Structures are given as C-alpha cells and as structure tokens.
Amino acid sequence: MEYLVILLQLIVALSLLNVWLVQSNKPSKWRGGAAKTLKEEFSVYGLPEFMFYLVGFLKVGLAILLLLSIHYTEFKEIAAYGLAIVLSGSVLMHIKVKDDVSKSFPAFLFLSMCLAIALL
C-alpha cells in the first residue's frame, strides 16, 4: 500500500508541475471554455488575474510539498488535502462555465487521487 501511495504522490505532483510550469502557455483539450492558455482559462471562469497567480502558487507549492512528503511524511496530509481543496475549485469552475464533463475529468481524477493519498 505504501508504494501505491508514493506512486500516486508522484503522478499528482509531477502532473501538476508539468501543467503549471511546462504546459501553461500551450493549448490543451482540458482547458475551460475555448481558452488556449491557463491564464486565458481563468478569464473564461470570470476570475480576476490575481487568482491565476494565487492558484498557481498554491498548486505548485503544494505539488512540491507532496513530493517532499514522500520522505517527510508529516507533510503528506497537508499537501494532499490542500490540493484536494484547490482541485475542488477547478471542478467547480468547469461546472460554472458549463464545460463538457470530460474537461473536468483530470481535475476530478487528481482530486480523487489526493483524497486517496490523504486517507491511505
């Protein structure tokens, strides 16, 4: 079970770091509305620009903390529950703009993985 949790930590953390640090300015079929970049996606959601930076800071910071929690296990629940809260917001934003359910799938999947990490 321990190795499954570590695998989930790696998948979630590295995926979020990839989205926010490597793919943020590239189009994706998962973006809300017709947005081509992450910043445009926040505009589609009707959120102020500072929310883009706040959510980015939280997701990147908590993803790094989730990686660190592989060795420093006392951070695991903080990182996993923190990401679950932020990812819940992602799912809700997709619902808000009436995106097809498939667009919110990654956020819902990573939310589920974070809850599994925290609870296992």
Buried (B, 14 or more C-beta within 10 A) or exposed (E): EEEEBEEBBEBBBEBBBEBBEEBBEEEBEBBBBEBEBBBBBBBBBEBEEEBBEBBBEBBBEBBBBBBBBBEEEEBBEBBBBBBBEBBBBBBEBBEBBEBEEEBBEBBBBBBEBBBBBBEE
